[in-house]
């Protein structure tokens, strides 16, 4: 069965504490083209419906992550929020160990505290890895200030799931035109991946495995151009080579063009099934997120690898045994 690496869960206790700490949750609008308009109660909050949708889609396990990160300027507040979120996620995973795992949230921008929480979450709570937003309070995640965190993640051989923070790249040319989610999120993915490459994070911390969402945004179309034009003299390998060492999830809104481009640019062995649960439920069924891959023009062997083999190969022994055969 499928392991969905990009699924969200919204513990109400965490949301309440986040708002109390002054970190608002960005409102989500599905746009006029959605088949399901607000008010919308996501099945993420109705566990029986969520499990039924997973069964229908052939998904044995979701790896859960929080969208609204606990990135607070006050270290104590950030640590408290991160620990709360991770404890709540771990609690759900203990109740349903064969259906859910999670990526741990970290209390950035406090690198040493984040390293400590990463250790706690992976060693004590069973997190499969960590999630980082593309930017932390306007700061790139490739900033040297975060080197202590990357050093610890490298020591742990951790997997890092990256997710957009919906900041429109801090430019009104995106945000003021209503493009923050439909364009800005994919551009964030690409820019964050390129920041990691330019700062040589994968080279300096080679045991970290990075997952970039949404097929890497516009990266599949840029590899040759980056090799020819990226003005960084001290890179020890071509940018395209580093990009092909990342992993990418398949959240692409059913675009076969995006799927085929990513498979050819990076290799089908670097693609991992993802859904962005529950957001695409405004537009299509959960099953459809994976039917787009099942029914694509890719060779059957590549479809099998993307849907069933690549996640177990990536996560290895960290992945719990699944009696449902996922």
N, C-alpha and C positions, 0 to 999 in steps of 0.2 A: 504493500500500500504506500501511498504518498506521504511524505513528511513536508509540511508547509512551513518554510523558514520565515515567512513574512506575514504574521497574523497578530492582531492587537487585542488587548483585553483592558477593560476600564474599571478597575476596582473603585467603587464609590468613595471608600475611605481615603484612598490616595488622592482622588480628585478634590475632596473637601479640604484636605491638608495643604494641597498645592495652592488652592485659591486663598486659603488663610495665610499662606506665606507670601502672597502677592504675585504668584506666578499663574496668571490666567491661562485657561485652556482656549486655544484659538477656535472660534466657532467654525463649523464646517457646513458649507452650502454645496449641495450636489449639482446645482445648475439646472437650467430649464430643460435639458435633454434627458434628465433622469426619468426612469420609468416608475420609480418610487420616490415621492417627494416627502419632505417633513410634514407633520411630525413622524419621526421614524425611530422606533425602538430597536436598536440593533440586536440580532440574536446573540451577539457577544455577551449580552447581559441575561439571556434566557438559556441556561446551560443545556436543557433538553433539546431545544431547537438547534443550538450550535452543534451538539453531538449528532443529531439527525442529519444536519447538512453535511457534516464531515463524512458520515457513513455513505450518503448519497453520492458524494464526490469521489469516494475512494480514498479519503484522507485518513490515515491511521493516527497521525500526530500533528499537532500544531506547536511550533516554537513561538512563544508569546513575547511581545515586547510592548513597552510603554511608549506612546507618542510624546506626551508632555514630559520632557526630561526634568529631573530635579536639579537644574543648574541655577543655584542661588549664590549670590555674592558672599553671603555669610556661610562660613564653612559648617558650623554646627547645624544650621537649617538645611543645608544641602545634604549633609550626612543623614540627618533624621528622615528626610524625604526619601532618599535612596534606599535606606534600610527598610522603611515602611513598605515601599513598593515591592522590593525584592522579597520581603517576608510574605506579603500577600500573594505574590505569584507562586512562591514556593509552597504556600498552603494549598492553593488550588492544585498544583502538580502532585502533592502528596495524596490528595483525595482521588485524583485520576492519573496515576503514574504511567498508565499505558496510552494516554491520549494527549497529555500536555507536557511540554518542557518550556524553558524560558531563557531569554537573554537578559542578563542583569543590567540594571541601570546604575550609573555611577555619579557621585557627587562632584562633578566638575563645576568650576575650573580648578578645584583643589586636587592637584595631581597625586600627592602622597595619600590623601584620604581616599581618593578614587582607587588607587592601587590596593589599599587595605580592604576596601569594600569588594573589589573584584576577587580577592583571595577568599574572603568570607563567603561570597555568593557561590563561587565555584566549588570550594572545598567543603563548606558546611551545608549549603542550601541545595546543591546539585545543579546550579546554572550551567548550561552548555557553553556559555561564553558571555560576552558583554555586548551591549548596544551603545553606540556613540552617535550623537547627532552630527550632521555635516559641519556645523559651527557651534561654538559654545559662547553665548552672549556676545556674538559678533567676532569671535576669535576663531581662527582656523584650528581644526583638531590636529593639524600638523605643526602647530607652534612648538618651538623648543621647550616652552614651559611644561608641556605634557610628556616630555621624554621620560620622567620617572614612571609614569603610568605605562608607557609603551615598553619600557624595560621589564616591568613586572609581567605584563601580558606576554612578552616574549619568553620570559622564564617559564610561565605556565603553559606555553604553547597554545594560547587562547585563540578562539575564533571571535572576530569583531564584526558585528552586524551594524552597518551604517544606515542612518535614516535621515531624510530631510528634516530641517527644523522650520521650514516654511517662513523664511525671513526675506524672500524676494531678492536674495543676494544684496540686501541693503541698498537697492537702487529703485528709485521711483519709476524708472523706465520699465520695470516689471510690476512692482506693487501697485502703482497708480493706474495701471491699465487692466487690473483684474486678472493678472497672469500668474499670481503667486503659486497656485497649485497646478494649473494645467501646463504651465511652462517652467515656472521657477523651481519646482521640486526636481524635475529631471536635470535642469542646469546645475542645481546644488549638488546632485549626485556626481556629475561630471567634474565640477570644480573641486569638490572634496577629494575625489580620487586623484586628480592631477596635483593637488597640493601634497598628497602623500608621496606621489612620484617625485615631484620637484624637491621635496625635503628628504628624499631617499629613505623614507620610513620602512618600506619593505626590505630594502637592502640592509639597513642598520638593525632591523628586528625581524630576521628572516623566518622565525618560527611562528609569527602571527599570521593567521589566515583571515583575509578581509573579504566580506560580502558587501558588494555595492548593489543597491536596489535598482529596480526599474530598468533592467538590461544595461545599466551603466549610463542611462540618459543618452547623451549624444556621442559618447565615446566610441561606439562601434564604427561611426562614420569618420572618425578623426585620426585613427592610428597612424596611417601613412603620413598625414600632414604633420602630426606631432613629431614623428621621426625626422622629418625634414626641417621643421621650423622651431621646435621648442628650444629657446635660447638658454639652455643650461649646459655649461661646458663640463661640469664635474660629474655628470651621470655616468655610471659604469656600464650601463646597458641601455638599449633603445627604449624609449617610453612604451612602445608597443609590447616589448617583451615583459616589462613590469606589469602592464595592464592585463596581459594574458596569464599572470600569476594570481590575479584577483579572481573571486567568484562573483556571480551576478544572479539576482533572482529574476523570475520571469513575469513580474507584474508589468503588463504591457497593454492592458485594456483590450485584449483580443487582437492586437496588431500582429498579423503573421509576418509583415515586413520587418518589424522590430525583432521578432523571434529569429527569423532567418538571418538577419544582419548580425545579431549577437552570436549566433551559432557559428557563423563563418568568421567573424572577427576574432572571437575568443576561443572557439572550440566548444562543442556541445558538452564536453566533460567539465566545463566551468559554469554551467547553468544549473540553477537550483529552483525547484518549484516554489512559487510564492503567490499569495492572493491579495495582500493588503486588507484582509478581513477586518472589519465588516464593510469597508467603504464601497467596494465595487458592487455590493448587494443593491445599491441604488440603481444599477444599470443591468445586472445580469445575475443569474444564479451562481452559487458557490461552485457548483460542478462545472459551469462554463469556463471558469478560470483555468481549468486543467484540460477541458475538452479542446480548447484552442491549441494546446500542444498535441493532444492525442490525434487530432484531425488535421494536423499541419502537413506540409510537404516534406518535412524532415524524414530521413531514413528511419525505419522502425527501430534500428539499434540505437540511434541517437535519442529518439523519443523515450525508449526504455531507460536509457542512462539518465536523462533529465528527470523523469518522473520517479524513478525507483532506486537508482544506483549511486548517484553522485553525492547525495546528502550522507548516507551511511559511510561512503568512502572518505568524506571530509571529516566527519565527527568521530568516527572510529569508536573506541572504547568508551568515550564520554556519553554516547547515545544509549539510553536505557534499552534493555531487551523489550521487544514489543510482541506480545502473544498474538496480536492480530496480523502479524506478518509484515508490518510496515518497515 
